[in-house]
Amino acid sequence: MRTLPLVPTPVMRRLSARYIAGETLEEALAALERFRAEGFAGVLDVLGEDVADEAEARGVVDTYAAAAARMEAVGLDAYVSVKPTHLGLRLGEDLALELYRELCRRCQELGQFVRVEMEDHTTTDATLRIYAALRAEFEQVGVVLQSRLFRTPEDIAALPPSSQVRLVKGIYLEASSIAHTDPDPIREAFRTQAAQLLDAGHSVSFATHDEALGDGLLADCKRRGLGPERYEFQVLMGVQERLWSKWRDAGAKVRAYVPYGPQWRAYSTRRLRKNPQILGHVIRATLGLA
């Protein structure tokens, strides 16, 4: 991990190429078009977080709005997904809410959905407050919850009615005092929380590459007689694409998460430092050993 800054950019780009569409919107749109041809919907993420100042945060809104407009123009079944700290949450919650409102307004004019991402536990309360405020004004907005956090069942109980939730295990390594840290408890929490969300009438995007978990969730949704408006799978570009086809062919909607942007190296480095286990996964996948 300490040697990451010394890794040549071409090597780092090669390691990340499977998981990041490129630096430009054109490259991201090309990836989304490719996935559409294979029967998959999309999610677009502009790489970045923890902006330095308000001007940068306002520029991020313009970038996302322009991307949403392009996706709408070419008829893609895809939407934007935005991190709170990319819209200035570290600078102030009021600023982040203002900018999310602006982005939601512009996307609403296009008939486009917006996802409020979730970051580490220090941002959870503010993120959920922002989401609740947005849901009071906009229908086409959703949020992300992490199964590893102990607090998540209570957060589910407090959601606005008919929320659209992406449920993830959670990439951030949190302390054992506030989160599950072993795979089996995280997986079991995911199952339990998925059922809690469905029981409460929410729509759920299952963000997982855990085959056994995903198969079980799909079987439960079919047992419940749920339609595609109530659940789907979300998968990361370049990860376990065999599962995408399996779940698609079983009748589920599958949506591929496509990140792009000039900050790909900084983003990749921060992600690897926050969760070093990912580096092992990336190297194994790159060598065909996953």
N, C-alpha and C positions, 0 to 999 in steps of 0.2 A: 504493500500500500504506500509506503514512503517513497518508492521509486516511481510512482505513477506520473509525477510531473516530468520525469526524464524520458518517458516513453515517447518516441517520435510520433508526431501527429498522424502521418500516414498509417502507422501501425495501430494507433488508437482508433482511427477511423475505420480501419478494417475490422477490428474487434467489435465495433459498435454498429457496423453496416447492416447487420441482420435485424437490428432492433430500432434503428433510427432511419427514417425515410431519406433524409438529406438535409441540406441547409436552406432550401428554398421551398416556397409554397408550390411551385410547379412540380417539384419532386414528390412532395406529399400528395398532391392531387393525382399524380401518375400512380402512386401506390394504391390510393383509394379506388381509382378506376380499375386497376388490376384485380383488387379484391372483389369489386362489384361484379366483374366478369365471371368470378368463381362462385358467386352467390352469397357474398358476405357484405354486410353493412359496415359503417365506419364511425370512428371517433377521431377527431383531430386535436392534437395537443401541440402548442407552440412551446418549445423547451425554454425553461427559465423559471426562476423563483427569487424571492428576496431582492426585489428591485432596490436600486440605490436612492431614487428620489421620485417625487410626484410626477415630474415630466416623463420619466421612463415608464411609470405605471400607466399614464394616459396614452402613451404610444402603444402599449400592449393592447389596450382596448381597440385602437384603430387596426392593429394587426389582426386581431381575432375577428373583428367585424368584416374586414376585407376578405378574410378566408371564408367566413360564413357566406358572404355574398357570392364568392366564386363557386362554392359547393352547391348553392342554390341554383346558380345559373346553368350548371352542367347537370343538374338533376340528381345529384348524389344523395343517397340515404345515409347521411352523416351529419354530425353536429360537433360543436366545439366544447372542450372540457378545460376548465381554467383553474389554476392554483390560486388560492387567496393571497399568498405572499407575492405572486406575480402581479397582482393588482394593488399592491401596496399595503397589505395587512400589517406588516411590521412597522409601517409608518403611521398607521392609525386605522382603527376599525371603521370610522366614519368615511374615510377616503375609499377604502375597499368597497364598502356598501354602495357609495355613490357611483363608483366605476362599474361594479356589477350591474347596477340599475341601468346605466347607460348602455352597457353591452346587451343586456336582456331586451331593452327597448329596441335597439337596432336589429337584433336577431328576431324579435317578435314581428317586426315589419316584413321580414323575409319568411316568416313561418318556421323559424329555426329554433331548435331546443338548445339550452345551455346547461352544462353540468358544472356545479360547484365542487371542486376537488377537496380532498381532505389531506392534510399534511400531519406533522407530528403532534403529539398530545398537547403541546403548548398553544396550539391554534384551535383546538377542537371547539371550545366554548364559543369563541368569536365566530368561527365558521358556521356553526349551527344557528347562531343569532342572525347572521347575514342571510342564511338560507331561509329561515322563517320569515324574515322581512320581505325577501324577494317573492316567496310563495303567496304572500298577501296581495301582491300586485301582478304577478305573472303566473300563467298556468304552465308554460313550457320551460320549467327549470327543475333540476334535480340535484341530488347531493350524494356524497359518498360516506359510507360507514365502514369501520374496520373491526373485524371479528375478534382480533386479538385483545382489544381493550376491554377491561372488566365493565366499564361504564356503558357499553353499547346497548345492552337490553333496555336500560333506562332512557337512553337517547332515542331508541325506536319508539318507546311508549310516548315520548313527547313530540313526535313528528307531526307536522300538519297532515290532515286527512288526505288520502290518495296521493301520497308522495311517490316520487320516482327515485329509487335508491340503487346505487351501485354498491354491492356488498363485496368487500375485498378482505383478504386475510390481513393485509397491512405490511408495507415494506419497511416501515420504520422500526428499529430495534428499541423497544421501550423497556423500562425497568420492571422487574418481576412484581413490584408492589402495585402496579397499575395495569399490568397486561400479562396474558399468557405468553410464555416464552418457548414452549415446546410444541412441536408440530401437531401431535394428537389433540391436545386441548384446544388449539387454535382451530383445527378442522371440526371438532365437535361443536365449538361455539358458532362456527359458520353455519352448520346444519341447523342448530337451534334458532339462531337469529333469522335465518332464511324463512323458517316456518313461522316465526313470530311476525315477520314482515308480511308474509302472505296471508296469515290469519287476520291481520289488521286491515287488509284491503289495499296494501301498497303494491306498486309495480316494482319488480326487482330485476336488476341486471347482475347475474352471477359472474363475477370476475375471478376466474380460476383456470388453472391448467392441471388441476388435480383430477385425474380421470375417474377414480372411484367416487370422489365427492360429486363431481359433475353428473355422472350417471345416476347417482342417487337422487340428486336434485331434479333432474329431468323426469325420472320416474314419479317423483312426488307431485310435480306439476301436472303430469298426465293423469295421475290418480285423482287429482283435484278437479280435473276437467278445465284447466286454465287455458285461455287463448294467448296468442302472441303479444297482445297488448299488456299482459300481466307479467311476462318474464322473457328473458333472453340471456344468452351467454356473451361475455365480453372477454376478448383474448388479446394478448400483446403481439404486435407485429414480430414475426420471426420466431415465435415460441410455440412448440408443440402443434404445428399446423395439422398434423394428423387428427388431432382432437377436434379442430374446427369442422373438418369434413364429417367426422363421425356424428357430431351433435347436429350439424345442419341436415345430414341425411336422415337423422332420427326425427326431424320435424321442428327443431328449435331454430329460432333466429340467432345468428352469430354475428357479432359486431367486432371488428378488428380495430385496436387502438394504435393510431399512427402518430408518433411524435416526429417533429422536425424543427429545424431552426439553426441559426448560426451559433447558438450557445451550446451546441451538442457536446463539445468536449468538457466544458465547465460542468454541464449537467451530469454527464457520465461520471466524471471524477467525484462530484459531490455524492451521487448515488452510491458509488462504490465505497466511499469512505463511511457513509451512514450504515451501509449493510455490506461488509466485505464478502459475505457468502456469495453475493451476486457475481463477483469476479470469477469465482470458481465455476459457476454455472455458465458464464459467458465463454470462458476458455474451453470448457468441455464441449459446449455446443459448437464453437468455432472449429474444433478439432474433430467434430462428428462423434463425440463420446457421450453425448447427453443421453 
